Amino acid sequence: MRRTTTRLLSCILVAGFWVLAPMSQAVSAQTAADIRAADAEAEDKWIWSTAIQAYIFGAPLMVFERERNIRLNQALRERAKAFAPKGACPGAWPSFGCPVIA
């Protein structure tokens, strides 16, 4: 039983090397310049993807934090009123009106 298992595993191992050998030759046929070019392209795509994700997921958080600070900080609210249209209340939804903070 043990010899049969050993022979079977040996045959599978040899067959695996026989199948994988052409693949390794194909990979080694690439030049170093091709590999460097592919790496540079992958790095550019990774940087682009990271920047897009940072904008998509980060920008709303920054806007929310800015608006929250304006709503909660009276000094910031007074400063923002100078830039708001007449009758508008910065940091509040239009339908709610200006909240009164005591």
C-alpha positions as semicolon CSV with decimal commas, in nm:
position;residue;x (nm);y (nm);z (nm)
1;M;0,000;0,000;0,000
2;R;0,277;0,242;0,090
3;R;0,471;0,166;-0,231
4;T;0,163;0,220;-0,441
5;T;0,097;0,556;-0,277
6;T;0,459;0,658;-0,319
7;R;0,460;0,561;-0,688
8;L;0,131;0,739;-0,746
9;L;0,259;1,058;-0,583
10;S;0,583;1,032;-0,782
11;C;0,390;1,002;-1,108
12;I;0,174;1,301;-1,018
13;L;0,482;1,503;-0,927
14;V;0,659;1,419;-1,255
15;A;0,345;1,492;-1,455
16;G;0,308;1,824;-1,274
17;F;0,664;1,925;-1,363
18;W;0,602;1,820;-1,722
19;V;0,293;2,043;-1,739
20;L;0,449;2,339;-1,557
21;A;0,779;2,342;-1,746
22;P;0,645;2,523;-2,058
23;M;0,481;2,783;-1,834
24;S;0,808;2,866;-1,662
25;Q;0,980;2,903;-2,000
26;A;0,708;3,146;-2,112
27;V;0,752;3,354;-1,800
28;S;1,131;3,360;-1,835
29;A;1,094;3,479;-2,195
30;Q;0,980;3,820;-2,064
31;T;1,255;4,074;-2,051
32;A;1,337;4,286;-1,751
33;A;1,213;4,593;-1,937
34;D;0,872;4,431;-1,993
35;I;0,846;4,348;-1,625
36;R;0,946;4,702;-1,523
37;A;0,690;4,849;-1,764
38;A;0,415;4,623;-1,629
39;D;0,511;4,715;-1,272
40;A;0,502;5,087;-1,353
41;E;0,160;5,052;-1,515
42;A;0,026;4,856;-1,218
43;E;0,164;5,118;-0,978
44;D;-0,003;5,398;-1,175
45;K;-0,335;5,214;-1,169
46;W;-0,300;5,150;-0,794
47;I;-0,225;5,518;-0,724
48;W;-0,521;5,628;-0,938
49;S;-0,753;5,381;-0,765
50;T;-0,637;5,490;-0,420
51;A;-0,689;5,858;-0,505
52;I;-1,040;5,795;-0,638
53;Q;-1,133;5,595;-0,328
54;A;-0,992;5,863;-0,099
55;Y;-1,202;6,127;-0,275
56;I;-1,522;5,922;-0,286
57;F;-1,505;5,813;0,076
58;G;-1,322;6,112;0,224
59;A;-1,490;6,416;0,071
60;P;-1,834;6,357;0,226
61;L;-1,672;6,307;0,565
62;M;-1,485;6,637;0,534
63;V;-1,803;6,822;0,432
64;F;-1,996;6,663;0,718
65;E;-1,726;6,757;0,970
66;R;-1,714;7,116;0,843
67;E;-2,091;7,155;0,864
68;R;-2,101;6,994;1,209
69;N;-1,836;7,237;1,334
70;I;-2,033;7,531;1,197
71;R;-2,353;7,409;1,365
72;L;-2,191;7,349;1,702
73;N;-1,944;7,638;1,727
74;Q;-2,111;7,977;1,773
75;A;-1,801;8,173;1,664
76;L;-1,777;7,978;1,339
77;R;-2,148;8,028;1,279
78;E;-2,118;8,405;1,317
79;R;-1,819;8,409;1,083
80;A;-2,003;8,195;0,826
81;K;-2,306;8,427;0,832
82;A;-2,093;8,692;0,659
83;F;-2,064;8,463;0,356
84;A;-2,416;8,320;0,360
85;P;-2,694;8,466;0,144
86;K;-2,924;8,713;0,319
87;G;-3,178;8,531;0,535
88;A;-2,993;8,199;0,522
89;C;-2,863;8,026;0,829
90;P;-2,528;7,851;0,769
91;G;-2,505;7,502;0,908
92;A;-2,881;7,438;0,916
93;W;-3,122;7,281;0,670
94;P;-3,340;7,545;0,502
95;S;-3,667;7,392;0,620
96;F;-3,557;7,394;0,985
97;G;-3,477;7,764;1,006
98;C;-3,203;7,905;1,224
99;P;-3,166;7,713;1,547
100;V;-3,128;7,915;1,861
101;I;-2,832;7,814;2,074
102;A;-2,841;7,951;2,425
